[in-house]
Amino acid sequence: MTKQDWRRERRVRTVDTEGNPADVIVGLVETPGHGYEAALRVDGGPGVLLPLYPGADLLAAVRQTIEDGYRASAH
């Protein structure tokens, strides 16, 4: 993905797996022929398009992973 203007950015401050501060950014990027699409990037890393079409199940996978974490922490 080339350098793009992000619109409607939302930034969540968190820490990486080593405990260092990190920002997770979600927003919209303009893609040729597709208009604006949802994307995500961590700190200054490359952005990735979020597959939100039916059957992609990204949001379900995130939810299930969070639930797994709660269950694992509760032992």
C-alpha positions, 0 to 999 in steps of 0.5 A, a space after each residue: 500500500 502506498 503512502 495514503 491520507 488517512 481519514 477519520 483516524 481513531 488512535 488507541 494507546 496501548 503497549 506492545 507485547 514487550 511492554 513498550 508504548 504503542 498506538 493502534 490506528 484505525 481509519 479510512 484510506 482511499 483505494 483506487 476503484 474502491 473509494 474509502 476502505 477501513 484500514 489499521 496500522 500499528 505505530 508507524 508501520 504499514 497499513 492493512 485493509 480490514 476485510 469486512 465483507 461477509 465471510 471475512 470474520 475479522 471482527 468475530 476472530 478479534 472478539 473470540 481472541 479477547 474472550 479466549 484471553 478472559 477465559 485463560 486469565 480466569 483459570 
